Amino acid sequence: MSDPIPESFYSDRSGKPIRKCVMCEKDLIASGEPYAIEKAMKRTAEGDVLTLFEMAICIPCGQKMNQRMSEHSKRVIEEYFESIHLNEKRVGLGQEDWQDKWDKVCVVTGEPLSEVTEFNLIGNFIGDRVIAGIPPVAISGEIMEQLQEKISPETRQEMDDFRDTYLGPDDPQLKALLSETQFVLL
């Protein structure tokens, strides 16, 4: 049996697992379909870590978003992930005792998250469990920024539109911080 969803992926508002797909609003835990959760985090000058957005998306909706990307962007994202060995590092983490360390360092660079100002937490789940063999990961803002620079302007606009439509926080201060954040739906 796989591991339960780490509490880092729980909703900041409710303190409970995120249950609804951000796009179709399907109940993710009851549906039995695979889904992803992504949270973008930012460290303030005072050292506090703020959640800029948190979202869950079912795989069918994620695939619809992927289809809206340009072919160029799909290819460069795939090539970039291969060049940084993201999948191999994630699988390697899954072969270890990942539960105590996945959210301490960037899976790509190994840099401690305590030393970065922005990072994303990304996990894949079915029901209330981690998909076996695919542990959650943390990715530094630097990696997200490099990826953002590689995608086409059209795909960047699609991602910005998605962010503005589905991820806009109510707090004006958080909304301003989110607009400065590199966003790529992974």
Secondary structure, 3 states (H helix, E strand, C coil): CCCECCHHHECCCCCCECCECCCCCCEHHHHCCEEEEEEEEEECCCCCEEEEEEEEEEHHHHHHHHHCCCHHHHHHHHHHHHHCCHHHHHHHHHCCCHHHCCCCECCCCCCEHHHCCEEEEEEEEECCEECCCCCCEEEEHHHHHHHHHHCCHHHHHHHHHHHHHHCCCCCHHHHHHHHCCCCCCC
